[in-house]
Amino acid sequence: MAERAGVSLTTASHCFSGRRPVAAATQELVWRAAAEIGYRHDRARANIGILIRPPEAVPGFAFGTATFADLAGAVAVAGLARGYTAVTAAHFDDLVGQTPRLDGCVVLYPRHGDGDLQSLVHRSMPAVSFDPDPAENEFRWWVGVNYVDSIRGLLTHLRSRGARRVAALVGQTDNMYRRSILGVYTATVRSWGDAPMIRMADDGIGEAAGAEAAANLLRAGDPPDAVITSSSVFARGALTAALEMGVKVPDELMIATVTDGPLAEYASTPITGLRLNVNRSARYLVELLEARIRGAAAPAMNPSVALELIQRSATRRKPQIDGRDAAGLPR
């Protein structure tokens, strides 16, 4: 390790013992070398890394979304409960060198062909992910979400409330979450005999991008009467666009998000969403990571978390029965 860092054995030792001060840059070199060769100092405190992979996570926090912060925080607390401290970063290169000991990593929402997850596997660093990498079939250490049943349930809820033309508004990041939304949405609306209506919005712009995409949908010759979004930020944008265009929510347009959160709950017209149990997800992730650190075999069946449908005003249109509302009047 000292040779790899280009320092003396004594300096490397001081980086872990703390007996003598070492320059921060030198300390980072030594700790980085330790992570690269998989060295774990027995007397250093156990640490896990949390990698938040979607590029929209940081700007999303500024826009008001709580999804990534809630899950990362829950993983950190679940790690503390088992004796680990946590270091958080967006990239693995930003993580190594920041702690004297790195026992494993949790990767949240890896992208398609995720380079950081591949790097962790290449380094033989114990790692688990929340959602699998869609491009990596051999990596079995992940906790998943029952997207199929959850998203189909959301679409069925909209259909039961009278939706006849449902659109989907999604972000740009290619990961299992986005692929699941588009896959389940497309299959479901086609099973109804409808054509999919899909619009993409720029994750980096946030609510304004969601409003622009929703306005584009509402100006179409055959506009939707319901829309599902991949984030509560886009859902708020869709609500803003509808209100500015004089479209009544939920009577003329129902709005729902696959990612629930405060933005949806406290909107001027509260928006229906699918809620993730972050504590359960975090517990599964840390338990799986501990199993991997111990050298256990990959799980035969991956832990899965269901999403809870939270119904709010933006989809509380009177339910339809054979083209009539609940009072029996034609619609």
N, C-alpha and C positions, 0 to 999 in steps of 0.2 A: 504493500500500500504506500509506504514512504517513497519507494522507487517510482511508483506511478505518479505520485504527487510532486516528485522532484524535491523532496525535503529529507532531512536526516531522520533517523529512527527516533532520536530524542524529541525532535519537534513534533513528529507524528504522535508520540506518546503524550506530550503536553496538550495536544488538541483534544484528547479524550479525558485526561486526568484533571486538567485545569490547574495544575500545580504552578505553572508559570504562564504569564500572558503570551498569547500568540496573535500576530496580526490577523485581522478579520479575513483578508484575502487569502492568507496562507491556510487559515483554518478551513475556509470553504474548499480549497484545493484538496485538503486531506479528507474532509468529509465526503466530497464528491468521489474521490478515489475509492473510499470505503463502500459507497453505494454501488459503484461500477463493478467492483469485484465481489460484492455480496458479503462484505465483512460486517459483523455485528459485535460491538464491544459489550462484553458481558455486564460491565458495571454502569454502562450508559442507560438512561431511561428508555424503555420501549416506545417506539414511535410508529405511527402509520401515516401514510400520505393520502390525501384526498385530492383527486384530480377532477376538476369540473370541466368537461370537455366541450359542451356546446359553445360556440363563439358568441351566442346571444345572451349567455348567463350574466356577464358583467353589465352590458347595457340594459339588459332586462331588469336588473336590480334597480338601476337608476329610473327606469320607467315605472317601477312599482310592483313588479312581479316578485313573489316570495318563494316560488317553487324550488329553485336551486339553493337558495340560502337555507330554507327549511330542511331540505334533505341533507345538505352538507353539515349543518349544525347538529342534526339528529345523529349522523354518523360519528361526529366528533364526540358527542356525549355518550353514545353507545360504546365508543372506544375507551373513554375515560372510565366507564363502569367496569371495564375489563383490564384496566391498568395501563392503557396506552394514552399518550398524548397525540395530537394530530397536527399536521402541517398541510396547509391547503395551497394549491396552485392550479393554474390552467394548463401547464405543460410539465412534463416530467423533468426536462432540463432545468426548469425553474425550481423544482423541488429538491433535487440532489444538491448537496453542499449546504443545505440550510439546517441540518440536524446531524448530531454525531452518530445516530443509529437510525436506520430505516428498516423496519421489520416487514413491511408489506404496503400495498397500495390498494385503494378503492377508486375505481374509475367510474364516474357518474356520466351516463348517457354517451358512450363512445360513438364516434362518427363511423361512417362506412369506410372500411380499410384503415382504422384508426392507428396512426403511426406510433403514438405513445403506448397504446396497449401492446402493439407488436414489439416495441422496444423493451417493455417490461418482461414479456415472454422470452425474448432473446437473451436478456440478462439473467433469466431464471429468478427474477424477483417475485415473491408470492404476491399475486394480484387477483382481485375479483372485480366484477363490473356490475353496475346497475343497468340492465338491458344488455343484450349481447351485441357484439359488432355484427351487423348484417353480412359482412364479407368474410367473417371468420367462423367457419363451422366447427373447427377442431377445438376452439377454446370453450371449455365447459364450465368454467368457474364464474357463473353469473346468477343474479337474482332478476327475475322477469316480472312483467306485469301482464295480467290477463286482458290484453287490449281487445281481443276479438269479441268476447262476451260483453265487455264494458262499453265499447263504442257502438256495437250493435244495439245494446240496451238503450243508449242515448238516442240513436236514430229511431228506434221503435217508439220511444217516448214522444219524439217530435211527430212521428206519423200518427200516433194515437190522439194527438192534439190537433190534427187536421192538416199537417204539413203535406203538401203534394209535390213540391219542388224544392229539394234541399240542396244547398251549395256547401262547399268546403273551402275554407280560407286557411292556408298553411304557410309556415315559414320556409326558409331555404335550406336549413341544415339537413343533410342526408344521414339519418340515423334510424334505429329500429322504431322509435316513437313516431316519426313522421311517416315512415313506410307503412306502419300499422294503420294509422289514420286513413291514409289514402287507399290502402288495400281493402280495409273493411268498408269504408264509405263507398268506394266504387262498386264492390260486389253487392252491397245492400241495395243501393239505388237502382242498379241494373236488374236486381231480382224483383223490384217494384215495376219494372218496365220503363224506367226513366233514364235519361242520359246524365252522366256526371257533369257538374258545374264546378270547376276547380280554379281557384285563383291563388297566386303566391304573393306574399308581402315580404318586404325587406326587414329582417330581424333587427338590423342596426338602427332603423328609423322608429320602429315601435308603433305606438297608437296611430300616428299619422299615416303610416303605411297601411295599417288595418282599415282605417277610414277610407283611404283612397281605393283600396281593393274592393271594399264593400260597396262604395258608391258606384264603381264600375259594374258590379253585379246588378245593382238595383236599377241601373240605366239600361240594362239589356232589354231586348224586345220581349222576352219571356222571363221576367225577373223571378228570383226565388222567393218563397214565402217562409223560409227558414234557412239558417246558416250555422254550421259548426266551425269553430276555429281551433287552431292548435295551441293557442295561448290566451290567457285572460287579457293580455295587452291588446291583441287583435280584436277580441270580443268587445272591449271598451271602444275601440276604434269603429267597429261595425255599428255599435249603438249610437255613437256620435254622428256617423254618416246618416243613419236612419232618421234621427231627430232633426238634423239640418235639412233633410229632403222632405220632411213632413210625413214620413212613413211611420205608421203606428206600430209600437211594440207592446204586446205580442200579436195584436189583432191582424196586422198585415205582414209582419216579419217577426219570427221567433229567433232568438239568439242563444246559443249554448257554446261552452268551451270545454275542450277535453282536459284542460288544466285549470282546476278551480283555484281560487285564492282571494285575497282581500279586494283586488281590483274588480272581480266579478261580484263578490258578495255585497260590496258597498257602492256599486254603481247606482246612478240615479234611478234606473230600473234594474234591480238586482238580476244577475245573469245566472242561469242554470249551468252547473259544471260537474265534472267528475273529480272527486276528491281522492288523493293518494294518502294512505296511512303511512306517514313518513317514519313514525317510531317503529312500526313493524318492519318496514323496509330496511331501516338502519340496523335493527337487531339481526335480521337475516344476513345482511352484508357482513357485519363484524363477525358473526358466528361462522360464516363461510370462510372468511379470511383467516380466522384462527385455525380452522380445520386445515387450510392449505399451509399455514405456517408450521403446523405439527407434522406435515407430510402425509396427510390423509389422501385417499383416492378421490378423484373427481366425482361429484354427485351423479347418481344414475338418473335422478329427476331434479330439475332445478326448482328452487323455491319460487313461488309465484304470489303476487299481491293483486288483489282485486281493487277496482276503483268504485267508489260509492257515488251513486247518482244523487246530487243535491238539487232539487227542483226549486226554482225561484220564479219571480214574476215574469221574466222575459220569455218564458215558455208556458205560462199559465193561461193559455187560450182554452176555451171550453172544448172538451173532447168531442170528437165527431163520431156519429153512428150512421153508416150508409149515406154519407153526404149531408147529414143533418147534424145540428148541434145537439147538446145534451137536452135541450128543451123540445126537440123534435122539429125545429124550424129549418127549412132549407137554407143552405149556405150559398 
